[in-house]
Each structure stands twice: as structure tokens, then as C-alpha cells.
Amino acid sequence: MGLSSPTHAEASATEVSADAASSAGLRRSMGARHLVMIAMGGVIGSGLFVSSGYTIATAGPLGAVIAFLIGAVVVYLVMACLGELAVAFPVSGAFHIYAARTIGPATGFATAWLYWLCWAVALGSEFTAAGLLMQRWFPGVDVWIWCFVFATVLFTLNAISSRVFGESEFWFALVKVAAVVVLIILGGAALLGFHPLAAGSYPSLTENFSTPQGLFPNGFTGVFVTCLAVFYAFSGSELIGVAAGETADPGKNIPKAMRTTVIRLMIFFVGAIIVIAATIPYEKVSVDESPFVTVFSMLGIPFAADIMNFVIITALLSAGNCGLFSCARMLFSLADEGHAPKAFRKLTKRGIPLVALCVSMLGGLASLISSIVAPATVYLVLVSIAGFATVGVWMSIVASHYVYRRTFVRNGGDLSSLPYRAPLFPLVPILAFALCVVSLVGIAFDPNQVAALLFGVPFVGACYGFFYFKYGRRRKLAPVVTDEASVSS
């Protein structure tokens, strides 16, 4: 394995080495609050604001709640593994570093390109969706113009400095979080009987959970199929690992951000789904309208549709902001490992990998063009791989953690010396990996998602094949130092 002797001294020295490198490269300028909002911004998006209607219609009210609870558990398991790795290796674009140093460089290479393509496709999708939503207020302005405007804004925010990116994402995400909190508070109060602005009768808390077809109107299979989509709805929480290399005091801030993010995601996602499922009868949930708009309209909130249109646009731009950041850091990290052109390592005076940022934006724009020119061919392939990538990256994270911890103990490491360690090892990584595998197997039985396997698996195979053809079996990994003296030397 690439991780030759992972003792606590090495973990500490690796962090020192990363800190030293950052002084001349990527800047450690983000704190815990930035990390939390980056993760929240990456997760809270169309999966909650729009697709939650599909989840409720497919699984039923109680089934949707159960599906999101399962998703929250999987996120906790993955984040627990990610926390230990991110503290041990606080480097930017960290996912493929974890895999390369524990499982093998080819796995790290495949993980990085899988995740890069995932976010590049997401960029194109988010620009298109945001442009379409702007048509509500500016019907005379072409969608492509809004796409260009949004792309320019996000590129500028990312190109200035990582702190500007972190601050912008903090406020982007704050708008979305505020919308979810308002829904939970006002919707919950209305379900308990307090709805002064609502016209006519309003359902009670448990009224819509008991359907004429029973607790699971489409059977428990509907819950299982919905779990697959819910996993994707929770994607983005792993962005904390991408930002680890630009975090001040990672040993303290990363675990704090992990805990805060998991708790808030559980409260916000599950709480919102409970309110929506209890308010709107499952057979009347519209997949064409955001359930948030429906609930706010039922509550009698003035201009509910316009408010939520603004919130959803903000959600899309927030996810795009995170995606562009993630893409650039992945390319920078690949180049730093010697597995991408050296030009991607070039940094501005403010520590921004500008070439990697430009290439990532071009990838997003290429995805945008393909969504318009070839939606049934090229874009279908890209979207399928992007959907497959989320679970693939999670599997890479938990497998890397499993190998890392076992190697650490085998080489005489003292667990009590680790700044942060995932609980209940090896149950946590094994259970997380198993649930991810089950979700991928389930995709094969869902006609709407099977394309993810048909295109995703060959793409990963192609990444492995290219790596061995280009680099052979040699390992171009950053050396793992054994003590702080070697760092200073």
C-alpha cells in the first residue's frame, strides 16, 4: 500500500508538511463555519426543494421519511470515516489522495476524475436550470444569457481567493437554510393548529400519513427505490474533505464541521420531509412544482412562488459555486500527484489554481452545450456517470478509511493519539460500504436509473485502463514523512 507506516508521528508530520506547503501555495483561510456552509450548500439543493415531491409520491409519506432517515445514517457513516482521513491528510482535493495512499494510485486517479466529471456536469445543469427559472421574471431574456451571467459571477468568486469563495458560499447557503428553517417552523406550527393566514381547513400532523392504501401505498419496494435517489440528494456533504487543504487548524475545525453538518442535515432534511409529507396528500404531490411552494401557498404566505423561485435559484448557484471549487481542487491535486498536466498546479498570488479553475469552467460549459445540443446522447452519458459518481466516491472514502485504520494499527499506531477517530471501527466503514453497494445493485432494477451503471462502470474501467497505460504500476505519491525533522529538512 502507498501508506507505508501510518503512525501518529506520520499523521502529525503530514499535517505539518501540508501546512508548510500551503504557505507558498493554497491558503489555509477557511474556518469551521465556512466548512459547514460549504457542505450544507453542496447538499441542500434541487434534491430537497424540487425532487422531494417525487420521493413522497413514490414512497408515500412515511416511506419518504424512512428513506431520508436511511440517507442521513449513511451520510453520518461516510462523514465519520471522512473526518479521520481529512485530519490525517489535510490536503486539497483530498478524496483521491486518501484512495491513492491507502488502496492504490489507480483507484485515486479514477476517484478524482469520476468526481470531477460529476461536478462539471452539475455545473451545466445548474446554469441551465437557473436560467430557466429566471424566465419567470424576465421572459424576454434568453436562457443562455443568464447562463453566461451566472458562470461569470461564480468564476469571479472562485478566482479571487478561497476566503471570498467561503464567504460567498456562507451567504448563498444561509438563504437556503433560512428557507428550510421557516418551512419547518411555520409548517410545523400549522400542523399543530396555528395557521392564521391559511384559507380553509388545514391537515393535522398525522392525517396524511395514514393513506387509503396503508402506510406504504406503493409497497416497501417504493421506499427502497427512493433510497437510491435520496443518496444522491445528500451528495455534497463530502465537500468538507475537498476543502481540507484550505482550512485553518484542520485538526480542530474539520471534526467540528463534520459533527455540525451531520446534525443539521438530519434536522433540516428529515424535518422538512416530515412537514411536507404531513401537509400535502401524497397523491396530490406535484413533481412539476416545488413542494416548498405548495406548503407556503397553503400557509397563505404572500408571493410564495416568487420567494421560492429566488431560493431555488440561490440553491442552484450555491451548488454550482461548490462544484466549481471542487473541480478546480481535484485537478490541482491530480497535477500535484503527477497524474495531470503540470499547468494545473500553477497558483495565483492569492493561492488560487487558476488554470485548473478555467479548465473546470470549460468542462461545465461543455456540459451546458451538450444538454442543449445532444440531450439524448452525450448529455445522457454524462448525467448517468455523474449520478453514479456520488456513491462511487463514498465507497472510495469508506474503503480508504478501513485500509488506513487497519494499516495504522498493524504498524503499531496508538489509537488514543489520533486527533480524531471514527467510532465503532470496523462496523462503520463496513456498513457504509455495504449500503452503498446495495444502492448500486438496486439501480440495476430501476429503469430510470440503470443508465448510471451502464455508463458509470465502463467509465471507471476506462480510468483504470488509462492510468496503467500511461503510468504503469509506478506510484507517484507524495512521500509520507516519518518525523517533523524530516519536514524541516
TORMARTOR-969983 format. One record per residue (C-alpha): residue in one letter; x, y, z; residue number from 0. Coordinates in nm, 4 decimals. Layout:
% residues N
> a, X, Y, Z, NUM
...
END
This chain:
% residues 489
> m, 0.0000, 0.0000, 0.0000, 0
> g, 0.1075, 0.3592, -0.0576, 1
> l, 0.0688, 0.4288, 0.3140, 2
> s, 0.3835, 0.2636, 0.4350, 3
> s, 0.3859, 0.3371, 0.8062, 4
> p, 0.0890, 0.5472, 0.9245, 5
> t, 0.1794, 0.6176, 1.2852, 6
> h, 0.0665, 0.9262, 1.4751, 7
> a, 0.4055, 1.0871, 1.4149, 8
> e, 0.3499, 1.0483, 1.0420, 9
> a, -0.0010, 1.1889, 1.0594, 10
> s, 0.1261, 1.4898, 1.2502, 11
> a, 0.4197, 1.5348, 1.0163, 12
> t, 0.1938, 1.5041, 0.7149, 13
> e, -0.0185, 1.7855, 0.8540, 14
> v, 0.2916, 1.9954, 0.9224, 15
> s, 0.4114, 1.9268, 0.5709, 16
> a, 0.0771, 2.0317, 0.4302, 17
> d, 0.0824, 2.3485, 0.6389, 18
> a, 0.4311, 2.4309, 0.5182, 19
> a, 0.3327, 2.3748, 0.1607, 20
> s, 0.0258, 2.5900, 0.1988, 21
> s, 0.2341, 2.8890, 0.2982, 22
> a, 0.3646, 2.9005, -0.0579, 23
> g, 0.0535, 2.7621, -0.2273, 24
> l, -0.3090, 2.7072, -0.1305, 25
> r, -0.4031, 2.9283, 0.1627, 26
> r, -0.5498, 2.7963, 0.4884, 27
> s, -0.8060, 3.0747, 0.5237, 28
> m, -1.1360, 2.8937, 0.5952, 29
> g, -1.2756, 2.8187, 0.9381, 30
> a, -1.5344, 2.5732, 1.0687, 31
> r, -1.8317, 2.7949, 0.9782, 32
> h, -1.7114, 2.8105, 0.6167, 33
> l, -1.6732, 2.4313, 0.6016, 34
> v, -2.0216, 2.3760, 0.7441, 35
> m, -2.1854, 2.6113, 0.4965, 36
> i, -1.9848, 2.4686, 0.2044, 37
> a, -2.1137, 2.1210, 0.2914, 38
> m, -2.4672, 2.2490, 0.3540, 39
> g, -2.4529, 2.4477, 0.0303, 40
> g, -2.3434, 2.1417, -0.1649, 41
> v, -2.6202, 1.9250, -0.0198, 42
> i, -2.9277, 2.1471, 0.0128, 43
> g, -3.0393, 2.1936, -0.3448, 44
> s, -3.2867, 2.0685, -0.6011, 45
> g, -3.2899, 1.7248, -0.4348, 46
> l, -3.4767, 1.8776, -0.1406, 47
> f, -3.6512, 2.1768, -0.2970, 48
> v, -3.7789, 2.0017, -0.6109, 49
> s, -3.7254, 1.6235, -0.6142, 50
> s, -3.8692, 1.5669, -0.2658, 51
> g, -4.2125, 1.5705, -0.4326, 52
> y, -4.1131, 1.2673, -0.6401, 53
> t, -3.9821, 1.0958, -0.3266, 54
> i, -4.3128, 1.1370, -0.1425, 55
> a, -4.5207, 1.0352, -0.4453, 56
> t, -4.3138, 0.7189, -0.4940, 57
> a, -4.2597, 0.6009, -0.1357, 58
> g, -4.5623, 0.7541, 0.0343, 59
> p, -4.5464, 0.9935, 0.3322, 60
> l, -4.3990, 0.7529, 0.5884, 61
> g, -4.1791, 0.5836, 0.3280, 62
> a, -4.0253, 0.9177, 0.2284, 63
> v, -3.9399, 0.9934, 0.5913, 64
> i, -3.7823, 0.6481, 0.6340, 65
> a, -3.5833, 0.6901, 0.3103, 66
> f, -3.4402, 1.0229, 0.4263, 67
> l, -3.3587, 0.8764, 0.7677, 68
> i, -3.1627, 0.5986, 0.5950, 69
> g, -2.9876, 0.8593, 0.3818, 70
> a, -2.8967, 1.0592, 0.6928, 71
> v, -2.7491, 0.7475, 0.8564, 72
> v, -2.5349, 0.6735, 0.5515, 73
> v, -2.4135, 1.0344, 0.5458, 74
> y, -2.3160, 1.0057, 0.9121, 75
> l, -2.1206, 0.6853, 0.8447, 76
> v, -1.9377, 0.8349, 0.5460, 77
> m, -1.8653, 1.1611, 0.7287, 78
> a, -1.7257, 0.9732, 1.0288, 79
> c, -1.4772, 0.7970, 0.8003, 80
> l, -1.4031, 1.1168, 0.6117, 81
> g, -1.3337, 1.3053, 0.9341, 82
> e, -1.0494, 1.0752, 1.0371, 83
> l, -0.8934, 1.0816, 0.6908, 84
> a, -0.9271, 1.4588, 0.6481, 85
> v, -0.7468, 1.5249, 0.9783, 86
> a, -0.4731, 1.2735, 0.8930, 87
> f, -0.4265, 1.4135, 0.5405, 88
> p, -0.5464, 1.7788, 0.5348, 89
> v, -0.4767, 1.8350, 0.1644, 90
> s, -0.6898, 1.9998, -0.1027, 91
> g, -0.8845, 1.7692, -0.3351, 92
> a, -0.8419, 1.5043, -0.0707, 93
> f, -1.0590, 1.2132, -0.1896, 94
> h, -0.8197, 1.0766, -0.4430, 95
> i, -0.5241, 1.1351, -0.2081, 96
> y, -0.6885, 0.9087, 0.0510, 97
> a, -0.7504, 0.6368, -0.2065, 98
> a, -0.4073, 0.6712, -0.3687, 99
> r, -0.2182, 0.6416, -0.0381, 100
> t, -0.4214, 0.3547, 0.1017, 101
> i, -0.5746, 0.1469, -0.1798, 102
> g, -0.3547, 0.2392, -0.4760, 103
> p, -0.2784, 0.5260, -0.7156, 104
> a, -0.5050, 0.3912, -0.9915, 105
> t, -0.8037, 0.3997, -0.7557, 106
> g, -0.7142, 0.7536, -0.6563, 107
> f, -0.6909, 0.8523, -1.0230, 108
> a, -1.0319, 0.7018, -1.1066, 109
> t, -1.1941, 0.8591, -0.7996, 110
> a, -1.0640, 1.2053, -0.8878, 111
> w, -1.1821, 1.2026, -1.2490, 112
> l, -1.5168, 1.0493, -1.1533, 113
> y, -1.5788, 1.3263, -0.9025, 114
> w, -1.4508, 1.5982, -1.1369, 115
> l, -1.6889, 1.4894, -1.4123, 116
> c, -1.9744, 1.4690, -1.1605, 117
> w, -1.9417, 1.8357, -1.0689, 118
> a, -1.8608, 1.9507, -1.4230, 119
> v, -2.1918, 1.8017, -1.5381, 120
> a, -2.3668, 1.9539, -1.2380, 121
> l, -2.2360, 2.2980, -1.3356, 122
> g, -2.4009, 2.2751, -1.6766, 123
> s, -2.7260, 2.1508, -1.5258, 124
> e, -2.7378, 2.4228, -1.2615, 125
> f, -2.6668, 2.7058, -1.5052, 126
> t, -2.9436, 2.5794, -1.7338, 127
> a, -3.1973, 2.5350, -1.4524, 128
> a, -3.1207, 2.8767, -1.3004, 129
> g, -3.1549, 3.0398, -1.6426, 130
> l, -3.4921, 2.8738, -1.6978, 131
> l, -3.6177, 2.9901, -1.3576, 132
> m, -3.5164, 3.3493, -1.4391, 133
> q, -3.7676, 3.3341, -1.7253, 134
> r, -4.0422, 3.3826, -1.4667, 135
> w, -3.9294, 3.7427, -1.4143, 136
> f, -3.7501, 3.8156, -1.7411, 137
> p, -3.9297, 3.6174, -2.0138, 138
> g, -3.7711, 3.8287, -2.2882, 139
> v, -3.4111, 3.7400, -2.1932, 140
> d, -3.2669, 3.4232, -2.3493, 141
> v, -3.1640, 3.1433, -2.1117, 142
> w, -2.8080, 3.1356, -2.2472, 143
> i, -2.7547, 3.4961, -2.1387, 144
> w, -2.8409, 3.4086, -1.7780, 145
> c, -2.6140, 3.1042, -1.8009, 146
> f, -2.3281, 3.3313, -1.9099, 147
> v, -2.4005, 3.5815, -1.6308, 148
> f, -2.4135, 3.3130, -1.3609, 149
> a, -2.0992, 3.1429, -1.4922, 150
> t, -1.9127, 3.4750, -1.4843, 151
> v, -2.0226, 3.5513, -1.1273, 152
> l, -1.9253, 3.2096, -0.9906, 153
> f, -1.5939, 3.2095, -1.1759, 154
> t, -1.5090, 3.5509, -1.0309, 155
> l, -1.5969, 3.4451, -0.6751, 156
> n, -1.3725, 3.1410, -0.7073, 157
> a, -1.0877, 3.3270, -0.8781, 158
> i, -1.0378, 3.5965, -0.6124, 159
> s, -0.9448, 3.3850, -0.3090, 160
> s, -1.0590, 3.0803, -0.1153, 161
> r, -1.1816, 3.3083, 0.1631, 162
> v, -1.4021, 3.5039, -0.0792, 163
> f, -1.5362, 3.1720, -0.2050, 164
> g, -1.6004, 3.0599, 0.1539, 165
> e, -1.7764, 3.3864, 0.2434, 166
> s, -1.9923, 3.3831, -0.0706, 167
> e, -2.0901, 3.0234, -0.0092, 168
> f, -2.1705, 3.1058, 0.3529, 169
> w, -2.4305, 3.3615, 0.2410, 170
> f, -2.5588, 3.1536, -0.0510, 171
> a, -2.6180, 2.8606, 0.1818, 172
> l, -2.7677, 3.0837, 0.4511, 173
> v, -3.0565, 3.1757, 0.2178, 174
> k, -3.1359, 2.8077, 0.1602, 175
> v, -3.1024, 2.7152, 0.5249, 176
> a, -3.3337, 3.0033, 0.6206, 177
> a, -3.5992, 2.8772, 0.3760, 178
> v, -3.5820, 2.5260, 0.5244, 179
> v, -3.5985, 2.6572, 0.8832, 180
> v, -3.9004, 2.8770, 0.8007, 181
> l, -4.0758, 2.5806, 0.6382, 182
> i, -4.0159, 2.3592, 0.9422, 183
> i, -4.1251, 2.6224, 1.1960, 184
> l, -4.4304, 2.7631, 1.0159, 185
> g, -4.5329, 2.4297, 0.8640, 186
> g, -4.4923, 2.2510, 1.1974, 187
> a, -4.6948, 2.5172, 1.3782, 188
> a, -4.9705, 2.4905, 1.1168, 189
> l, -4.9869, 2.1115, 1.1563, 190
> l, -5.0341, 2.1677, 1.5306, 191
> g, -5.3241, 2.4037, 1.4636, 192
> f, -5.1671, 2.7504, 1.4289, 193
> h, -5.2265, 2.8737, 1.0719, 194
> p, -5.3860, 3.2216, 1.0821, 195
> l, -5.3227, 3.3034, 0.7127, 196
> a, -5.4306, 2.9693, 0.5668, 197
> a, -5.7540, 2.9634, 0.3683, 198
> g, -5.9958, 2.6871, 0.4667, 199
> s, -5.9108, 2.3715, 0.6619, 200
> y, -5.5567, 2.2518, 0.7283, 201
> p, -5.4437, 1.8907, 0.7868, 202
> s, -5.3338, 1.7701, 1.1303, 203
> l, -4.9884, 1.6278, 1.1975, 204
> t, -5.0771, 1.2619, 1.1334, 205
> e, -5.3731, 1.2944, 0.8975, 206
> n, -5.1905, 1.2367, 0.5667, 207
> f, -4.9619, 0.9598, 0.6920, 208
> s, -5.2493, 0.7126, 0.7001, 209
> t, -5.3383, 0.6623, 0.3338, 210
> p, -5.6254, 0.4531, 0.1908, 211
> q, -5.3615, 0.2059, 0.0682, 212
> g, -5.1936, 0.1796, 0.4090, 213
> l, -4.8687, 0.3188, 0.5497, 214
> f, -4.6766, 0.2212, 0.2349, 215
> p, -4.9133, 0.2842, -0.0593, 216
> n, -4.6659, 0.1585, -0.3199, 217
> g, -4.5218, -0.1168, -0.1020, 218
> f, -4.1857, -0.1121, 0.0742, 219
> t, -4.0193, -0.1528, -0.2661, 220
> g, -4.1078, 0.2112, -0.3276, 221
> v, -3.9065, 0.3030, -0.0196, 222
> f, -3.6074, 0.1027, -0.1408, 223
> v, -3.6098, 0.2629, -0.4867, 224
> t, -3.6446, 0.6069, -0.3299, 225
> c, -3.3405, 0.5449, -0.1079, 226
> l, -3.1256, 0.5442, -0.4190, 227
> a, -3.2412, 0.8928, -0.5145, 228
> v, -3.2084, 1.0114, -0.1539, 229
> f, -2.8404, 0.9121, -0.1501, 230
> y, -2.7878, 1.1460, -0.4423, 231
> a, -2.9870, 1.4180, -0.2644, 232
> f, -2.7342, 1.4014, 0.0215, 233
> s, -2.4342, 1.4261, -0.2124, 234
> g, -2.2164, 1.7287, -0.1453, 235
> s, -2.1602, 1.6625, 0.2243, 236
> e, -1.8180, 1.5241, 0.1315, 237
> l, -1.7073, 1.8705, 0.0124, 238
> i, -1.5532, 1.9239, 0.3569, 239
> g, -1.2815, 1.6807, 0.2514, 240
> v, -1.2138, 1.8764, -0.0671, 241
> a, -1.1662, 2.1970, 0.1331, 242
> a, -0.9446, 2.0363, 0.3993, 243
> g, -0.6261, 2.1734, 0.2438, 244
> e, -0.7525, 2.5313, 0.2771, 245
> t, -0.8792, 2.5044, 0.6338, 246
> a, -0.7156, 2.6768, 0.9255, 247
> d, -0.6338, 2.4395, 1.2163, 248
> p, -0.7764, 2.1289, 1.0405, 249
> g, -0.7330, 1.9060, 1.3475, 250
> k, -0.9867, 2.1210, 1.5314, 251
> n, -1.2100, 2.2664, 1.2592, 252
> i, -1.2679, 1.9581, 1.0415, 253
> p, -1.4152, 1.7309, 1.3160, 254
> k, -1.6220, 2.0243, 1.4448, 255
> a, -1.7568, 2.0941, 1.0967, 256
> m, -1.8313, 1.7231, 1.0403, 257
> r, -2.0398, 1.6928, 1.3565, 258
> t, -2.2262, 2.0174, 1.2965, 259
> t, -2.3007, 1.9318, 0.9347, 260
> v, -2.4396, 1.5852, 1.0067, 261
> i, -2.6645, 1.7109, 1.2876, 262
> r, -2.8003, 1.9988, 1.0799, 263
> l, -2.8577, 1.7828, 0.7739, 264
> m, -3.0567, 1.5330, 0.9806, 265
> i, -3.2705, 1.8083, 1.1306, 266
> f, -3.3229, 2.0037, 0.8086, 267
> f, -3.3818, 1.7176, 0.5647, 268
> v, -3.5880, 1.4899, 0.7874, 269
> g, -3.7749, 1.7815, 0.9456, 270
> a, -3.8630, 1.9306, 0.6071, 271
> i, -3.9782, 1.5951, 0.4678, 272
> i, -4.1996, 1.5329, 0.7735, 273
> v, -4.3673, 1.8744, 0.7309, 274
> i, -4.4144, 1.8341, 0.3544, 275
> a, -4.5436, 1.4752, 0.3797, 276
> a, -4.7839, 1.5689, 0.6596, 277
> t, -4.9131, 1.8759, 0.4758, 278
> i, -4.9621, 1.7575, 0.1163, 279
> p, -5.1552, 1.4340, 0.0410, 280
> y, -4.9080, 1.2032, -0.1333, 281
> e, -5.1357, 1.1501, -0.4340, 282
> k, -5.1532, 1.5286, -0.4857, 283
> v, -4.7826, 1.5995, -0.4663, 284
> s, -4.6792, 1.7589, -0.7928, 285
> v, -4.3464, 1.6689, -0.9457, 286
> d, -4.3765, 1.9832, -1.1607, 287
> e, -4.3922, 2.2244, -0.8669, 288
> s, -4.1642, 2.2533, -0.5656, 289
> p, -4.3347, 2.1107, -0.2532, 290
> f, -4.1974, 2.4167, -0.0727, 291
> v, -4.4103, 2.6397, -0.2983, 292
> t, -4.7160, 2.4231, -0.2282, 293
> v, -4.6674, 2.4338, 0.1501, 294
> f, -4.6012, 2.8089, 0.1614, 295
> s, -4.9066, 2.8694, -0.0591, 296
> m, -5.1248, 2.6565, 0.1710, 297
> l, -4.9949, 2.8562, 0.4672, 298
> g, -5.1099, 3.1746, 0.2941, 299
> i, -4.7594, 3.3221, 0.2616, 300
> p, -4.7767, 3.6160, 0.0162, 301
> f, -4.5716, 3.5807, -0.3036, 302
> a, -4.4825, 3.2208, -0.2095, 303
> a, -4.3980, 3.1213, -0.5668, 304
> d, -4.1680, 3.4203, -0.6224, 305
> i, -3.9932, 3.3709, -0.2884, 306
> m, -3.9222, 3.0063, -0.3589, 307
> n, -3.8142, 3.0841, -0.7159, 308
> f, -3.5471, 3.3101, -0.5677, 309
> v, -3.4484, 3.0489, -0.3088, 310
> i, -3.4176, 2.7706, -0.5671, 311
> i, -3.2057, 2.9903, -0.7962, 312
> t, -2.9840, 3.0634, -0.4955, 313
> a, -2.9676, 2.6903, -0.4225, 314
> l, -2.8559, 2.6161, -0.7776, 315
> l, -2.5897, 2.8880, -0.7735, 316
> s, -2.4693, 2.7708, -0.4335, 317
> a, -2.4275, 2.4150, -0.5596, 318
> g, -2.2537, 2.5481, -0.8699, 319
> n, -2.0218, 2.7578, -0.6535, 320
> c, -1.9232, 2.4475, -0.4545, 321
> g, -1.8934, 2.2379, -0.7685, 322
> l, -1.6541, 2.4771, -0.9412, 323
> f, -1.4398, 2.4942, -0.6267, 324
> s, -1.4328, 2.1143, -0.6048, 325
> c, -1.3458, 2.0665, -0.9733, 326
> a, -1.0520, 2.3073, -0.9587, 327
> r, -0.9079, 2.1487, -0.6432, 328
> m, -0.9384, 1.7999, -0.7885, 329
> l, -0.7380, 1.8997, -1.0955, 330
> f, -0.4807, 2.0799, -0.8796, 331
> s, -0.4428, 1.7739, -0.6592, 332
> l, -0.4121, 1.5383, -0.9569, 333
> a, -0.1370, 1.7571, -1.1022, 334
> d, 0.0349, 1.7698, -0.7638, 335
> e, 0.0464, 1.3892, -0.7678, 336
> g, 0.1874, 1.3887, -1.1212, 337
> h, -0.1294, 1.2455, -1.2774, 338
> a, -0.2453, 1.5541, -1.4675, 339
> p, -0.0682, 1.8305, -1.6652, 340
> k, 0.1692, 2.0394, -1.4529, 341
> a, -0.0105, 2.3556, -1.5631, 342
> f, -0.2937, 2.2672, -1.3240, 343
> r, -0.0521, 2.3256, -1.0330, 344
> k, 0.0028, 2.6917, -1.1173, 345
> l, -0.1284, 2.9228, -0.8472, 346
> t, -0.2054, 3.2932, -0.8390, 347
> k, -0.0540, 3.5206, -0.5741, 348
> r, -0.3686, 3.4573, -0.3684, 349
> g, -0.3201, 3.0797, -0.3867, 350
> i, -0.5879, 3.0029, -0.6487, 351
> p, -0.5249, 2.7239, -0.9073, 352
> l, -0.6447, 2.9472, -1.1901, 353
> v, -0.5633, 2.7148, -1.4837, 354
> a, -0.7482, 2.4280, -1.3134, 355
> l, -1.0359, 2.6684, -1.2432, 356
> c, -1.0550, 2.7738, -1.6105, 357
> v, -1.0500, 2.4143, -1.7365, 358
> s, -1.3216, 2.3185, -1.4880, 359
> m, -1.5397, 2.6072, -1.6031, 360
> l, -1.4865, 2.4992, -1.9647, 361
> g, -1.5947, 2.1483, -1.8641, 362
> g, -1.9106, 2.2920, -1.7118, 363
> l, -1.9827, 2.4987, -2.0240, 364
> a, -1.9243, 2.1915, -2.2451, 365
> s, -2.1779, 2.0060, -2.0332, 366
> l, -2.4160, 2.3005, -2.0722, 367
> i, -2.3833, 2.2923, -2.4521, 368
> s, -2.4314, 1.9142, -2.4642, 369
> s, -2.7507, 1.9477, -2.2568, 370
> i, -2.8912, 2.1663, -2.5358, 371
> v, -2.7371, 2.0114, -2.8495, 372
> a, -2.7330, 1.6384, -2.7610, 373
> p, -2.9569, 1.5789, -2.4566, 374
> a, -3.0423, 1.2222, -2.5552, 375
> t, -2.6868, 1.1059, -2.6285, 376
> v, -2.3800, 1.2836, -2.4912, 377
> y, -2.5578, 1.4559, -2.2054, 378
> l, -2.7378, 1.1367, -2.1011, 379
> v, -2.4000, 0.9634, -2.0693, 380
> l, -2.2559, 1.2495, -1.8614, 381
> v, -2.5554, 1.2702, -1.6293, 382
> s, -2.5543, 0.8938, -1.5772, 383
> i, -2.1868, 0.8957, -1.4792, 384
> a, -2.2475, 1.1948, -1.2507, 385
> g, -2.5226, 1.0094, -1.0667, 386
> f, -2.3043, 0.7001, -1.0327, 387
> a, -2.0116, 0.9126, -0.9067, 388
> t, -2.1690, 1.0100, -0.5750, 389
> v, -2.1961, 0.6562, -0.4413, 390
> g, -1.8646, 0.5625, -0.6034, 391
> v, -1.6806, 0.8401, -0.4205, 392
> w, -1.8473, 0.7491, -0.0900, 393
> m, -1.7330, 0.3892, -0.1361, 394
> s, -1.3802, 0.5113, -0.2053, 395
> i, -1.3823, 0.7208, 0.1140, 396
> v, -1.5003, 0.4427, 0.3466, 397
> a, -1.2724, 0.1827, 0.1843, 398
> s, -0.9771, 0.4194, 0.2238, 399
> h, -1.0609, 0.4705, 0.5898, 400
> y, -1.0876, 0.0952, 0.6505, 401
> v, -0.7444, 0.0295, 0.4959, 402
> y, -0.5875, 0.3321, 0.6661, 403
> r, -0.7029, 0.2358, 1.0175, 404
> r, -0.6011, -0.1307, 0.9772, 405
> t, -0.2569, -0.0316, 0.8482, 406
> f, -0.2187, 0.2241, 1.1263, 407
> v, -0.2820, -0.0393, 1.3954, 408
> r, -0.0763, -0.3072, 1.2200, 409
> n, 0.2249, -0.0746, 1.2188, 410
> g, 0.1986, -0.0120, 1.5933, 411
> g, -0.0019, 0.3122, 1.5910, 412
> d, -0.1649, 0.4252, 1.9162, 413
> l, -0.5359, 0.4941, 1.8545, 414
> s, -0.5535, 0.7272, 2.1555, 415
> s, -0.3007, 0.9540, 1.9851, 416
> l, -0.5239, 1.0230, 1.6841, 417
> p, -0.6718, 1.3775, 1.6930, 418
> y, -0.9999, 1.2338, 1.5627, 419
> r, -1.1070, 0.8756, 1.5012, 420
> a, -1.4285, 0.7310, 1.3644, 421
> p, -1.6285, 0.5346, 1.6226, 422
> l, -1.7170, 0.1641, 1.6157, 423
> f, -1.4425, 0.0551, 1.3763, 424
> p, -1.4676, -0.1594, 1.1634, 425
> l, -1.8501, -0.1581, 1.1740, 426
> v, -1.8875, 0.1989, 1.0465, 427
> p, -1.6868, 0.1670, 0.7207, 428
> i, -1.8136, -0.1872, 0.6506, 429
> l, -2.1789, -0.0886, 0.6993, 430
> a, -2.1373, 0.2274, 0.4898, 431
> f, -1.9703, 0.0335, 0.2082, 432
> a, -2.2391, -0.2372, 0.2173, 433
> l, -2.5234, 0.0171, 0.1967, 434
> c, -2.3549, 0.1888, -0.0969, 435
> v, -2.3164, -0.1450, -0.2774, 436
> v, -2.6839, -0.2258, -0.2138, 437
> s, -2.7828, 0.1088, -0.3645, 438
> l, -2.5786, 0.0367, -0.6791, 439
> v, -2.7297, -0.3112, -0.7106, 440
> g, -3.0737, -0.1583, -0.6720, 441
> i, -3.0057, 0.0785, -0.9619, 442
> a, -2.9982, -0.2229, -1.1939, 443
> f, -3.3654, -0.2872, -1.1152, 444
> d, -3.4805, 0.0704, -1.1725, 445
> p, -3.5307, 0.1524, -1.5438, 446
> n, -3.4977, 0.5240, -1.4707, 447
> q, -3.1521, 0.4872, -1.3146, 448
> v, -2.9962, 0.1801, -1.4762, 449
> a, -2.8087, 0.4041, -1.7237, 450
> a, -2.5882, 0.5112, -1.4333, 451
> l, -2.4440, 0.1590, -1.4195, 452
> l, -2.4308, 0.1125, -1.7957, 453
> f, -2.2152, 0.4223, -1.8387, 454
> g, -2.0599, 0.4631, -1.4933, 455
> v, -1.8916, 0.1221, -1.4651, 456
> p, -1.7251, 0.1411, -1.8109, 457
> f, -1.6073, 0.4959, -1.7311, 458
> v, -1.4344, 0.3767, -1.4136, 459
> g, -1.2839, 0.0854, -1.6069, 460
> a, -1.1556, 0.3295, -1.8688, 461
> c, -0.9925, 0.5413, -1.5956, 462
> y, -0.8094, 0.2359, -1.4590, 463
> g, -0.7069, 0.1299, -1.8097, 464
> f, -0.5745, 0.4760, -1.8985, 465
> f, -0.3806, 0.5001, -1.5713, 466
> y, -0.1994, 0.1698, -1.6225, 467
> f, -0.1351, 0.2504, -1.9889, 468
> k, 0.0001, 0.5983, -1.9121, 469
> y, 0.1751, 0.5472, -1.5795, 470
> g, 0.2109, 0.1727, -1.5453, 471
> r, 0.2244, 0.0460, -1.1885, 472
> r, 0.4709, 0.3014, -1.0602, 473
> r, 0.3447, 0.5066, -0.7691, 474
> k, 0.3901, 0.8795, -0.7996, 475
> l, 0.2828, 0.9654, -0.4481, 476
> a, 0.3922, 1.2436, -0.2177, 477
> p, 0.6332, 1.0870, 0.0314, 478
> v, 0.4961, 1.0118, 0.3766, 479
> v, 0.7461, 1.1639, 0.6161, 480
> t, 0.8220, 0.9940, 0.9430, 481
> d, 0.9036, 1.2818, 1.1713, 482
> e, 0.8948, 1.6574, 1.1892, 483
> a, 1.2700, 1.6805, 1.1482, 484
> s, 1.2427, 1.5433, 0.8003, 485
> v, 0.9841, 1.8066, 0.7225, 486
> s, 1.2108, 2.0885, 0.8243, 487
> s, 1.4963, 1.9412, 0.6276, 488
END
